[in-house]
Amino acid sequence: MTDAEQKLWRYLRNRQLHGFKFRRQHEIGCYIVDFVCTEAKLIVELDGGQHLEQMAYDAHRTRQLKIMGYNLLRFWNNDVLTNTESVLEVILNTLASPAPHPSPLPDGERVQGAAEIEA
């Protein structure tokens, strides 16, 4: 783990953030996320300088994780290291706000395997 990940993990582990359970380096689909609270479907990602070079990949990855029903927060490593309280406040506010309902599928599309309901 990076220094920023280690610092944030000290606050997230063992249900220290208002009782929410976080996991680190957790696999979701084909992705490994930095931190996730599965009960709240919230992913927290920390980005270093290398993420400037892979913004297109990160955007695609974020879209895919959102399709799976997750909300995603991204913070720069420097923010975690120098402004930890604000980062924790954003995470806590996100956990406290009700999850939005997923958007309905566009006309003509449906989830694979979903049974059709006849009226």
DSSP file (Angstrom, degrees, kcal/mol; ACC not computed):
  #  RESIDUE AA STRUCTURE BP1 BP2  ACC     N-H-->O    O-->H-N    N-H-->O    O-->H-N    TCO  KAPPA ALPHA  PHI   PSI    X-CA   Y-CA   Z-CA
    1    1 A M              0   0    0      0, 0.0     2,-0.0     0, 0.0     0, 0.0   0.000 360.0 360.0 360.0 147.9    0.0    0.0    0.0
    2    2 A T     >  -     0   0    0      1,-0.1     4,-2.6     4,-0.0     5,-0.2  -0.274 360.0-102.4 -72.8 167.9    1.1    3.6   -0.6
    3    3 A D  H  > S+     0   0    0      1,-0.2     4,-2.3     2,-0.2     5,-0.2   0.908 125.1  50.3 -58.1 -41.5    1.6    6.0    2.3
    4    4 A A  H  > S+     0   0    0      2,-0.2     4,-2.6     1,-0.2     5,-0.2   0.912 110.3  48.9 -65.1 -42.3   -1.8    7.6    1.5
    5    5 A E  H  > S+     0   0    0      1,-0.2     4,-2.6     2,-0.2    -2,-0.2   0.910 111.3  50.3 -63.7 -41.5   -3.5    4.2    1.4
    6    6 A Q  H  X S+     0   0    0     -4,-2.6     4,-1.4     2,-0.2    -1,-0.2   0.909 111.6  48.5 -62.4 -41.5   -1.9    3.2    4.8
    7    7 A K  H  X S+     0   0    0     -4,-2.3     4,-0.6    -5,-0.2     3,-0.4   0.945 114.3  44.0 -65.3 -47.5   -3.0    6.5    6.3
    8    8 A L  H >X S+     0   0    0     -4,-2.6     4,-1.5     1,-0.2     3,-1.3   0.893 108.2  59.1 -65.3 -38.3   -6.6    6.2    5.1
    9    9 A W  H 3X S+     0   0    0     -4,-2.6     4,-2.5     1,-0.3    -1,-0.2   0.831  94.8  64.4 -60.7 -32.5   -6.8    2.6    6.1
   10   10 A R  H 3< S+     0   0    0     -4,-1.4    -1,-0.3    -3,-0.4    -2,-0.2   0.821 110.0  39.3 -58.8 -30.1   -6.0    3.5    9.7
   11   11 A Y  H << S+     0   0    0     -3,-1.3    -1,-0.2    -4,-0.6    -2,-0.2   0.720 119.9  43.9 -91.6 -23.9   -9.3    5.4    9.8
   12   12 A L  H >< S+     0   0    0     -4,-1.5     3,-0.6     4,-0.1    10,-0.5   0.772  91.8  92.6 -93.7 -28.1  -11.4    2.9    7.8
   13   13 A R  G >< S+     0   0    0     -4,-2.5     3,-1.3     1,-0.2    10,-0.1  -0.188  84.3  21.4 -71.1 160.2  -10.4   -0.4    9.2
   14   14 A N  G 3  S-     0   0    0      1,-0.3    -1,-0.2     8,-0.2     7,-0.1   0.800 125.9 -71.5  55.6  34.8  -12.2   -2.2   12.1
   15   15 A R  G <> S+     0   0    0     -3,-0.6     4,-1.2     5,-0.2    -1,-0.3   0.813  89.2 145.9  56.9  33.9  -15.4   -0.3   11.5
   16   16 A Q  T <4  +     0   0    0     -3,-1.3     2,-1.3    -4,-0.3    -4,-0.1   0.731  51.2  75.9 -74.8 -22.1  -13.9    2.9   12.9
   17   17 A L  T >4 S-     0   0    0      3,-0.5     3,-1.9    -5,-0.4    -1,-0.2  -0.689 133.4 -53.7 -94.9  86.2  -15.8    5.2   10.5
   18   18 A H  T 34 S-     0   0    0     -2,-1.3    -1,-0.2     1,-0.3    -2,-0.2   0.782 103.1 -59.6  51.9  34.4  -19.2    5.2   12.2
   19   19 A G  T 3< S+     0   0    0     -4,-1.2     2,-0.3     1,-0.3    -1,-0.3   0.466  95.2 142.6  82.6   1.0  -19.4    1.4   12.1
   20   20 A F    <   -     0   0    0     -3,-1.9     2,-0.6    -5,-0.1    -3,-0.5  -0.605  47.6-132.5 -78.8 133.8  -19.1    1.0    8.4
   21   21 A K        -     0   0    0     -2,-0.3     2,-0.4    -6,-0.1    18,-0.3  -0.763  25.6-172.8 -89.4 122.6  -17.1   -2.0    7.3
   22   22 A F        -     0   0    0     -2,-0.6     2,-0.3   -10,-0.5    -8,-0.2  -0.869   9.3-157.9-111.7 148.4  -14.5   -1.4    4.7
   23   23 A R  E     -A   36   0A   0     13,-2.5    13,-2.2    -2,-0.4     2,-0.3  -0.915  12.8-140.2-118.0 150.5  -12.3   -3.8    2.8
   24   24 A R  E    S+A   35   0A   0     -2,-0.3    11,-0.3     1,-0.2    10,-0.2  -0.856  76.7   7.3-114.0 151.0   -9.0   -2.9    1.1
   25   25 A Q  E    S+     0   0A   0      9,-2.6     2,-0.4    -2,-0.3    -1,-0.2   0.939  88.3 172.4  47.1  57.1   -7.7   -4.2   -2.2
   26   26 A H  E     -A   33   0A   0      7,-1.4     7,-2.9    -3,-0.3     2,-0.5  -0.770  31.9-124.4-103.2 139.7  -11.0   -5.9   -2.9
   27   27 A E  E     +A   32   0A   0     -2,-0.4     2,-0.4     5,-0.2     5,-0.2  -0.697  27.7 175.8 -86.0 127.5  -12.0   -7.6   -6.1
   28   28 A I  E >   -A   31   0A   0      3,-3.1     3,-2.2    -2,-0.5     2,-0.2  -0.963  67.2 -46.5-130.1 113.1  -15.2   -6.4   -7.8
   29   29 A G  T 3  S-     0   0    0     -2,-0.4    36,-0.0     1,-0.3    -2,-0.0  -0.466 123.6 -24.2  60.6-128.5  -15.7   -8.1  -11.2
   30   30 A C  T 3  S+     0   0    0     -2,-0.2     2,-0.3    -3,-0.1    -1,-0.3   0.219 124.3  88.3 -97.9  14.7  -12.4   -7.8  -13.0
   31   31 A Y  E <   -A   28   0A   0     -3,-2.2    -3,-3.1    30,-0.1     2,-0.5  -0.838  63.8-145.8-115.1 150.0  -11.2   -4.8  -11.0
   32   32 A I  E     -A   27   0A   0     -2,-0.3     2,-0.3    -5,-0.2    -5,-0.2  -0.974  23.1-159.3-109.5 122.8   -9.3   -4.5   -7.7
   33   33 A V  E     -A   26   0A   0     -7,-2.9    -7,-1.4    -2,-0.5    -8,-0.2  -0.726  21.1-129.1-103.4 153.4  -10.5   -1.4   -5.8
   34   34 A D  E    S-     0   0A   0     -2,-0.3    -9,-2.6     1,-0.3     2,-0.3   0.972  88.2  -4.6 -63.6 -55.2   -8.5    0.4   -3.1
   35   35 A F  E     -AB  24  44A   0      9,-1.5     9,-2.6   -11,-0.3     2,-0.3  -0.995  66.6-177.7-141.4 144.4  -11.3    0.4   -0.5
   36   36 A V  E     -AB  23  43A   0    -13,-2.2   -13,-2.5    -2,-0.3     2,-0.7  -0.995  22.6-157.6-145.6 139.3  -14.9   -0.6   -0.6
   37   37 A C  E  >> - B   0  42A   0      5,-2.9     5,-2.0    -2,-0.3     4,-0.8  -0.933  17.9-170.9-107.1 101.5  -17.9   -0.6    1.8
   38   38 A T  T  45S+     0   0    0     -2,-0.7     3,-0.3   -17,-0.3    -1,-0.1   0.853  80.3  58.2 -67.1 -34.7  -20.0   -3.3    0.3
   39   39 A E  T  45S+     0   0    0    -18,-0.3    -1,-0.2     1,-0.2   -17,-0.1   0.859 117.9  32.9 -64.3 -33.2  -23.0   -2.7    2.4
   40   40 A A  T  45S-     0   0    0     -3,-0.4    -1,-0.2     2,-0.1    -2,-0.2   0.441 105.4-128.1 -99.0  -2.3  -23.2    0.9    1.2
   41   41 A K  T  <5 +     0   0    0     -4,-0.8    30,-3.0    -3,-0.3     2,-0.5   0.906  59.0 147.3  54.9  44.5  -21.9    0.0   -2.3
   42   42 A L  E   < -Bc  37  71A   0     -5,-2.0    -5,-2.9    28,-0.2     2,-0.4  -0.955  32.0-165.9-117.7 126.2  -19.2    2.7   -2.0
   43   43 A I  E     -Bc  36  72A   0     28,-3.0    30,-2.9    -2,-0.5     2,-0.5  -0.900   3.5-160.5-107.8 136.9  -15.7    2.5   -3.5
   44   44 A V  E     -Bc  35  73A   0     -9,-2.6    -9,-1.5    -2,-0.4     2,-0.4  -0.981  11.0-172.6-118.5 120.7  -12.9    4.9   -2.4
   45   45 A E  E     - c   0  74A   0     28,-3.1    30,-2.2    -2,-0.5     2,-0.5  -0.917  11.6-152.1-114.8 139.1  -10.0    5.2   -4.8
   46   46 A L  E     - c   0  75A   0     -2,-0.4     2,-0.4    28,-0.2    30,-0.2  -0.939  14.8-157.3-111.0 131.4   -6.8    7.0   -4.2
   47   47 A D  E     - c   0  76A   0     28,-3.0    30,-2.8    -2,-0.5    31,-0.3  -0.902   9.9-173.4-115.8 134.3   -4.9    8.4   -7.1
   48   48 A G    >   -     0   0    0     -2,-0.4     3,-1.6    28,-0.2     4,-0.3  -0.373  53.9 -73.4-103.5-169.6   -1.3    9.3   -7.5
   49   49 A G  G >  S+     0   0    0      1,-0.3     3,-1.6     2,-0.2     4,-0.4   0.768 123.1  70.3 -59.7 -28.7    0.5   11.0  -10.4
   50   50 A Q  G >  S+     0   0    0      1,-0.3     3,-1.0     2,-0.2     4,-0.5   0.745  85.1  69.9 -63.3 -22.0    0.2    7.9  -12.6
   51   51 A H  G <  S+     0   0    0     -3,-1.6     3,-0.5     1,-0.3    -1,-0.3   0.717  85.1  67.2 -72.0 -19.1   -3.5    8.4  -12.9
   52   52 A L  G X  S+     0   0    0     -3,-1.6     3,-0.6    -4,-0.3    -1,-0.3   0.826 101.9  49.1 -65.0 -29.4   -3.0   11.5  -15.1
   53   53 A E  T <  S+     0   0    0     -3,-1.0    -1,-0.2    -4,-0.4    -2,-0.2   0.598 115.8  41.5 -85.1 -12.4   -1.6    9.2  -17.7
   54   54 A Q  T 3>  +     0   0    0     -3,-0.5     4,-2.5    -4,-0.5    -1,-0.2  -0.111  68.8 129.1-127.5  36.9   -4.5    6.7  -17.5
   55   55 A M  H <> S+     0   0    0     -3,-0.6     4,-2.4     1,-0.2     5,-0.2   0.869  74.2  53.0 -63.0 -37.7   -7.6    9.0  -17.3
   56   56 A A  H  > S+     0   0    0      2,-0.2     4,-2.2     1,-0.2    -1,-0.2   0.926 111.1  46.7 -64.5 -43.5   -9.4    7.3  -20.1
   57   57 A Y  H  > S+     0   0    0      1,-0.2     4,-2.8     2,-0.2    -2,-0.2   0.932 112.3  50.3 -62.6 -45.5   -9.0    3.9  -18.5
   58   58 A D  H  X S+     0   0    0     -4,-2.5     4,-2.6     1,-0.2    -2,-0.2   0.891 109.6  51.0 -60.8 -39.8  -10.1    5.2  -15.1
   59   59 A A  H  X S+     0   0    0     -4,-2.4     4,-2.2     2,-0.2    -1,-0.2   0.919 112.2  46.3 -64.0 -43.2  -13.2    6.8  -16.7
   60   60 A H  H  X S+     0   0    0     -4,-2.2     4,-2.3     2,-0.2    -2,-0.2   0.926 112.9  50.0 -63.5 -44.9  -14.1    3.5  -18.3
   61   61 A R  H  X S+     0   0    0     -4,-2.8     4,-2.3     1,-0.2    -2,-0.2   0.901 109.6  51.1 -60.5 -43.0  -13.5    1.6  -15.1
   62   62 A T  H  X S+     0   0    0     -4,-2.6     4,-2.3     1,-0.2    -1,-0.2   0.922 109.2  50.7 -61.4 -45.0  -15.6    4.0  -13.1
   63   63 A R  H  X S+     0   0    0     -4,-2.2     4,-2.2     1,-0.2    -2,-0.2   0.917 111.0  49.1 -58.9 -43.9  -18.5    3.6  -15.6
   64   64 A Q  H  X S+     0   0    0     -4,-2.3     4,-1.4     1,-0.2    -1,-0.2   0.901 111.2  48.4 -65.0 -41.3  -18.3   -0.2  -15.3
   65   65 A L  H  <>S+     0   0    0     -4,-2.3     5,-2.2     1,-0.2    -1,-0.2   0.865 110.6  51.9 -67.8 -35.0  -18.3   -0.1  -11.5
   66   66 A K  H ><5S+     0   0    0     -4,-2.3     3,-1.9     1,-0.2    -2,-0.2   0.885 104.6  55.9 -67.4 -37.8  -21.3    2.2  -11.6
   67   67 A I  H 3<5S+     0   0    0     -4,-2.2    -1,-0.2     1,-0.3    -2,-0.2   0.859 103.1  56.3 -60.0 -33.9  -23.1   -0.2  -13.9
   68   68 A M  T 3<5S-     0   0    0     -4,-1.4    -1,-0.3    -5,-0.1    -2,-0.2   0.456 129.5-100.4 -77.6  -0.3  -22.5   -2.8  -11.1
   69   69 A G  T < 5S+     0   0    0     -3,-1.9     2,-0.3     1,-0.3    -3,-0.2   0.561  77.7 134.1  98.0   9.6  -24.3   -0.5   -8.7
   70   70 A Y      < -     0   0    0     -5,-2.2     2,-0.4    -8,-0.1    -1,-0.3  -0.695  47.1-142.9 -96.7 146.0  -21.3    1.1   -6.9
   71   71 A N  E     -c   42   0A   0    -30,-3.0   -28,-3.0    -2,-0.3     2,-0.4  -0.831  24.1-151.6 -96.4 144.0  -20.8    4.8   -6.1
   72   72 A L  E     -c   43   0A   0     -2,-0.4     2,-0.4   -30,-0.2   -28,-0.2  -0.972  14.4-169.2-128.8 130.2  -17.1    5.8   -6.5
   73   73 A L  E     -c   44   0A   0    -30,-2.9   -28,-3.1    -2,-0.4     2,-0.4  -0.947   9.3-162.6-112.3 136.4  -15.1    8.5   -4.7
   74   74 A R  E     +c   45   0A   0     -2,-0.4     2,-0.3   -30,-0.2   -28,-0.2  -0.965   9.5 177.9-119.9 136.7  -11.6    9.5   -5.9
   75   75 A F  E     -c   46   0A   0    -30,-2.2   -28,-3.0    -2,-0.4     2,-0.2  -0.982  31.1-115.6-132.6 145.8   -9.1   11.4   -3.9
   76   76 A W  E >>  -c   47   0A   0     -2,-0.3     4,-1.6   -30,-0.2     3,-0.6  -0.570  27.8-122.0 -74.0 144.3   -5.5   12.5   -4.7
   77   77 A N  H 3> S+     0   0    0    -30,-2.8     4,-2.2     1,-0.2     5,-0.2   0.893 113.5  57.7 -51.5 -42.7   -2.9   10.9   -2.5
   78   78 A N  H 3> S+     0   0    0    -31,-0.3     4,-2.4     1,-0.2     5,-0.3   0.865 102.1  54.2 -60.6 -37.2   -1.8   14.3   -1.5
   79   79 A D  H <> S+     0   0    0     -3,-0.6     4,-2.6     1,-0.2     8,-0.3   0.907 109.2  47.8 -63.3 -40.8   -5.3   15.2   -0.2
   80   80 A V  H  < S+     0   0    0     -4,-1.6     4,-0.3     1,-0.2    -2,-0.2   0.903 115.0  45.7 -66.0 -40.0   -5.3   12.1    2.0
   81   81 A L  H  < S+     0   0    0     -4,-2.2    -2,-0.2    -5,-0.2    -1,-0.2   0.842 127.8  24.6 -73.1 -33.4   -1.9   12.9    3.4
   82   82 A T  H  < S+     0   0    0     -4,-2.4    -2,-0.2    -5,-0.2    -3,-0.2   0.637 132.8  30.7-109.1 -16.3   -2.4   16.6    4.0
   83   83 A N     X  +     0   0    0     -4,-2.6     4,-1.8    -5,-0.3     3,-0.4  -0.294  66.6 149.0-139.1  50.1   -6.2   17.0    4.4
   84   84 A T  H  >  +     0   0    0     -4,-0.3     4,-2.7     1,-0.2     5,-0.2   0.862  69.7  57.1 -57.9 -42.4   -7.3   13.7    6.0
   85   85 A E  H  > S+     0   0    0      1,-0.2     4,-2.1     2,-0.2    -1,-0.2   0.895 107.5  48.0 -60.4 -41.0  -10.2   15.2    8.0
   86   86 A S  H  > S+     0   0    0     -3,-0.4     4,-2.2     2,-0.2    -1,-0.2   0.894 111.0  51.0 -66.6 -39.5  -11.8   16.7    4.8
   87   87 A V  H  X S+     0   0    0     -4,-1.8     4,-2.2    -8,-0.3    -2,-0.2   0.939 111.4  47.5 -62.0 -47.0  -11.5   13.4    3.0
   88   88 A L  H  X S+     0   0    0     -4,-2.7     4,-2.8     1,-0.2    -2,-0.2   0.869 109.4  54.5 -62.6 -36.5  -13.1   11.5    5.8
   89   89 A E  H  X S+     0   0    0     -4,-2.1     4,-2.7    -5,-0.2    -1,-0.2   0.910 108.2  48.4 -64.2 -42.3  -15.9   14.1    6.0
   90   90 A V  H  X S+     0   0    0     -4,-2.2     4,-2.1     2,-0.2    -2,-0.2   0.922 113.1  48.0 -63.3 -43.6  -16.7   13.5    2.3
   91   91 A I  H  X S+     0   0    0     -4,-2.2     4,-2.3     2,-0.2    -2,-0.2   0.939 113.7  47.1 -62.3 -46.7  -16.7    9.8    2.7
   92   92 A L  H  X S+     0   0    0     -4,-2.8     4,-2.0     1,-0.2    -2,-0.2   0.903 111.0  50.9 -63.8 -42.4  -18.9   10.0    5.8
   93   93 A N  H  X S+     0   0    0     -4,-2.7     4,-1.3     1,-0.2    -1,-0.2   0.882 110.9  49.7 -62.2 -38.1  -21.3   12.4    4.0
   94   94 A T  H  < S+     0   0    0     -4,-2.1     3,-0.2     1,-0.2    -2,-0.2   0.908 111.0  48.8 -67.7 -41.1  -21.6   10.1    1.1
   95   95 A L  H  < S+     0   0    0     -4,-2.3    -2,-0.2     1,-0.2    -1,-0.2   0.850 111.6  50.7 -64.7 -33.7  -22.2    7.1    3.4
   96   96 A A  H  < S+     0   0    0     -4,-2.0    -1,-0.2    -5,-0.2    -2,-0.2   0.731  94.5  84.1 -79.0 -23.0  -24.9    9.1    5.2
   97   97 A S  S  < S-     0   0    0     -4,-1.3     2,-0.0    -3,-0.2     0, 0.0  -0.586  92.0-101.6 -84.0 144.2  -26.8   10.2    2.1
   98   98 A P        -     0   0    0      0, 0.0    -1,-0.1     0, 0.0    -2,-0.1  -0.325  39.7-106.9 -64.5 142.8  -29.3    7.8    0.6
   99   99 A A        -     0   0    0     -4,-0.1     2,-0.1     1,-0.1   -58,-0.0  -0.464  36.7-115.2 -68.4 136.6  -28.2    5.8   -2.4
  100  100 A P        -     0   0    0      0, 0.0    -1,-0.1     0, 0.0     3,-0.1  -0.389  31.2-105.1 -70.1 151.7  -29.8    7.0   -5.6
  101  101 A H        -     0   0    0      1,-0.1     0, 0.0    -2,-0.1     0, 0.0  -0.537  43.7-100.8 -72.9 142.4  -32.0    4.6   -7.4
  102  102 A P        -     0   0    0      0, 0.0    -1,-0.1     0, 0.0     3,-0.1  -0.321  42.8-101.4 -63.1 148.1  -30.4    3.2  -10.5
  103  103 A S        -     0   0    0      1,-0.1     2,-0.0    -3,-0.1     0, 0.0  -0.392  40.7-105.8 -66.8 144.1  -31.5    4.8  -13.7
  104  104 A P        -     0   0    0      0, 0.0    -1,-0.1     0, 0.0     3,-0.1  -0.363  41.1 -98.8 -67.6 153.5  -34.1    2.8  -15.7
  105  105 A L        -     0   0    0      1,-0.1     3,-0.1     4,-0.1     4,-0.0  -0.405  45.6 -96.5 -68.8 148.8  -32.8    1.1  -18.8
  106  106 A P    >   -     0   0    0      0, 0.0     3,-2.2     0, 0.0    -1,-0.1  -0.246  58.6 -73.6 -60.7 156.4  -33.3    2.8  -22.1
  107  107 A D  T 3  S+     0   0    0      1,-0.3     3,-0.1    -3,-0.1     0, 0.0  -0.220 121.9  21.8 -51.7 135.5  -36.4    1.8  -24.1
  108  108 A G  T 3  S+     0   0    0      1,-0.3     2,-0.3    -3,-0.1    -1,-0.3   0.340 104.0 101.2  88.6  -7.0  -35.9   -1.6  -25.7
  109  109 A E    <   +     0   0    0     -3,-2.2     2,-0.3    -4,-0.0    -1,-0.3  -0.842  41.3 167.4-111.1 149.7  -33.2   -2.8  -23.3
  110  110 A R        -     0   0    0     -2,-0.3     2,-0.2    -3,-0.1     3,-0.1  -0.975  43.5 -84.6-151.2 162.5  -33.5   -5.1  -20.3
  111  111 A V    >   -     0   0    0     -2,-0.3     3,-1.9     1,-0.1     2,-0.1  -0.470  53.7-105.1 -68.4 135.6  -31.2   -6.9  -18.0
  112  112 A Q  T 3  S+     0   0    0      1,-0.3     3,-0.1    -2,-0.2    -1,-0.1  -0.400 105.3  18.5 -62.7 135.5  -30.2  -10.3  -19.4
  113  113 A G  T 3  S+     0   0    0      1,-0.3     2,-0.3    -2,-0.1    -1,-0.3   0.359  88.0 138.2  86.7  -5.6  -32.0  -13.1  -17.7
  114  114 A A    <   -     0   0    0     -3,-1.9    -1,-0.3     1,-0.1     2,-0.2  -0.561  55.4-122.5 -74.5 133.7  -34.8  -10.9  -16.3
  115  115 A A        -     0   0    0     -2,-0.3     2,-0.3    -3,-0.1    -4,-0.1  -0.513  22.2-121.1 -74.5 140.7  -38.1  -12.5  -16.7
  116  116 A E        -     0   0    0     -2,-0.2     2,-0.6     1,-0.0    -1,-0.1  -0.659  21.2-139.2 -82.2 138.0  -40.7  -10.6  -18.6
  117  117 A I        -     0   0    0     -2,-0.3     2,-0.4     2,-0.0    -1,-0.0  -0.853  12.6-148.8 -99.7 126.1  -43.8   -9.8  -16.7
  118  118 A E              0   0    0     -2,-0.6    -2,-0.0     1,-0.1     0, 0.0  -0.776 360.0 360.0 -96.8 139.1  -47.1  -10.2  -18.6
  119  119 A A              0   0    0     -2,-0.4    -1,-0.1     0, 0.0    -2,-0.0   0.454 360.0 360.0 -83.9 360.0  -50.0   -7.9  -17.7
